Amino acid sequence: MNLMIKILIISYSPLNSDPRVIRQIKALSNYYRIYTAGYTPVSDNSIVNYNIYFPLEQKNNFLLIKIARRLKKYYNCYSSLLKRNFSNELSTILNINEISSQSIIDPNIIIANDWNGLYMASELKKIKNWNCKIYFDAHEYAPKELDSSLKWRLFQKRKIIWALRKCRDDISIMSTVCEGIAREYEKFFGFPHDFVKVITNASEYNTDLRPTEINNDVIRLIHHGGASKVRKLELMVKMMKHLNRSRYELTFMLVKDKPDYYDYLVRISHKYRNIKFIAPVHFENITKTLNNYDIGLFLILPEHYNYKHCLPNKLFEFIQARLAIAIGPSVEMAKIVNDYKLGVVSKNFSPKSLARRIMQLTPEKIMKYKSNSNKNARYLSAEENIIKIRSIIDELAGV
């Protein structure tokens, strides 16, 4: 342990439930002195957390959008409006004064999560004249559409791009969730090849689980995560009409991010007696619960860059649960599933195509894929990423 090296981890996601940030804390807390800055407390009470405010809706945003639309052919004017609004947000959203009043520690390294964490890290470094290095964990690709709304496209997207470019020279090292996004960020920033490291969303290695046997020839599929409308989970409901109802059973274990959408999924599933909904479990019990099933299911349309290149927590949780996997042809997920022979990938993103691939699976094939998940669970776990994170921090700390 080197308590002389102080690390500040900044994130606008929940510090007590974001798996990626939690893994950063766990990877480093026994080796360095860790501090966090966020709008939620951390799970570890021994870590000092500096409160920041969650980004609230600015009252003048809609007015700015109207003005920007009229001035869109005058880009310099538009850019000036964005900068001015972001400066206003710095004092209200990032709440520098609040942090100052808590006598925030002078860190050696800042781990900045997402674009807004990077902007905050860059501003704190400048305002407080800190001689520190910034490790930017970008998570996904922020400059591409995350939201199809007019407001996002006209205002938020340009703000994100402006902030990222403004902070470029403050980045000492950088990581993201997959190869495709890493290479795209290198193009965006003009960084050399392999400058951006890949830290996947792999979950912790579970030493206690083994593949479960198929029960009475009923193939049990499961999908878990948030009930997010933009992910169009109804596609997996529609898939079930192509599968034998007495042979296949689908269970959804969903967090009610959007209660109306969750209720919609329940409603359209009523006509299928082989679709069930169960309550979500605590983060630490996810893989143990998934282990009772046979196939982890995920079908997501590549409607924007991040969905095309998604490599989510759930894929790695399927692996730790020792499941076979059935997915659409999402680039990054398909590579892992095919390389390690963990399951099947449909020819296209239609529910019928994925159903056809699932119907080709015999119980013997499913058990073989489960066995491959078990065999590769250690290598495809967070343990490998923890080593990478520590190596990055050791390099920055000069250890």
MONORDA-V845091 format. One record per helix or strand of 2 or more residues. SS is the DSSP state (H for helix, E for strand). FROM is the first residue (numbers start at 1). LEN is the number of residues. If there is no record, write none. Layout:
ss-><SS;SS>
from-><FROM;FROM>
len-><LEN;LEN>
This chain:
ss-><E;H;E;E;H;H;H;E;H;E;H;E;H;E;E;H;H;E;H;E;H;E;H;H;E;H;E;H;H;H>
from-><2;19;32;48;61;75;96;109;114;133;150;171;179;196;218;229;234;248;259;275;283;295;305;313;324;331;343;351;363;382>
len-><9;10;7;4;10;18;6;5;14;5;21;6;11;3;9;3;9;8;11;4;8;4;4;8;4;9;3;9;14;16>
